[in-house]
Amino acid sequence: MEKKRIYKGFLLVILAAMLFGTTGTSQALAPEGISSTAIGSLRLLIGGPALLLLAGVFSRTSAFSFRPPLIPTFIAACGIVLFQLCFFEAVARTGVALGTIVAICIAPVISGLLSAVFQKEHLNRSWLIASLLSISGCILLTVAGSAVTIDTTGVLLATAAGFGYAVSLVASKAVVADHSPVLGIAVILCVGAVLVFPRVITEDLSRVMTVPGLTAVLYLGLVATAGAYLLLAKGLSVVPVSRTAIVMLVEPLTGCLLGVLLLGEIFTPVSAAGSVLIFCGLVIISLTPEKIKLGQVSP
């Protein structure tokens, strides 16, 4: 029964990563003139309240009686906001390839180390092998056919984005432990929405207030944020953070496939090799047995 629940948790995380992987394509299909900062902020403003409503349906705990730990909740929200605000600016400065390499690939390493220090998770040989395979695959996937522009500020911003991504995963694990996972993530997103609200009111949202603009933003907020975090919350309640971060590398793989299918991008042999490496890492980290204390997390 425990193994079945763990495998279900991995599947939920994979599905969440696939939804997260649609954000790049959605942004590419959005009308020109909408800043990446506005899109990232609106994702939280729409996704946070939407997930809170979903929590009322899927959670057994009442939102009015839910008391999440304040410090981990605030830290997780800050991590999400840091990622949203730094990542898109980093990509604008360095290009998609280098920005993605630094931000997405550094996150599993940072989250694994943080979870080992603060949550006493054991980083075994399978974690190391899966990390090397998946990160190598992610690097191949993102540099395939792309021009890389070196920008020191952009690299620092991408590093900050990866750090924020890792911190949000680790802190979120502390929030959902012994609590409702969906409500916990919903509260984190809502706190993040409050933090980014001052930034949103300074943005030009005229292009958002069109049918294509609203469609893109609503999809990003409702599906790629609320829906994705709903799945991630369920999976995070049983899957160790160190492994979750590696599984989440399915995100750039999904983005690559959507780019080929919807945006006419070319799937090169290098892209194929990167995809295979990510898949191998995913298989290793998903099938390697590990003792997880499921009893510490409420369903």
PyMOL commands that set and color helices and strands:
alter all, ss='L'
color gray80, all
select helices_A, chain A and resi 2-20+23-29+36-58+70-94+96-118+125-143+152-176+181-200+211-236+241-247+250-262+269-287+294-296
alter helices_A, ss='H'
color red, helices_A
deselect
rebuild
show_as cartoon
